Amino acid sequence: MIDEHDNPTELLAKIHDSLESGGLDPDDRLPFLTLILAIPITETTKADPGLAKPRIYETVLDLIATMAAQKATILSFNDLLLADTSSWAFSKRAGIKRNSRSALSGTTWRPSGKPN
């Protein structure tokens, strides 16, 4: 389990193990996750995050599908009124990625358009 006090080395090791136990290739996937975690490890992290976004989303969605295959999983997307186009696409795909019968997603939306 990832802890807020994990140093970058511990965090990378835990993510590597999670990817591997989920049947995902850590050498292929980990560099893209380091982009969103701001942990520089390879040349991939020097790439434009916008160009890497599809691979980041694919990796996160595959991790969600892996978790959901192992046990019931609940995803919560809060404040979608603040979401951009790619966030909307991600939240939509998260609920239908592969065979996600044990993944439930929920969203919140504030009619006022302003966070409380």
Number of C-alpha atoms within 10 A of each C-alpha: 8 11 9 7 8 12 9 15 9 13 19 21 13 16 18 18 14 17 21 14 12 18 12 18 12 19 11 11 19 21 23 25 21 20 20 12 12 10 15 13 14 12 8 15 18 11 12 10 15 9 9 16 16 14 17 21 19 17 19 17 20 19 17 21 24 21 18 18 16 11 11 12 18 14 14 12 14 13 14 15 15 14 13 9 8 12 14 15 12 16 19 12 14 22 21 15 16 12 12 18 14 15 20 15 14 11 11 11 14 13 8 8 11 10 10 5
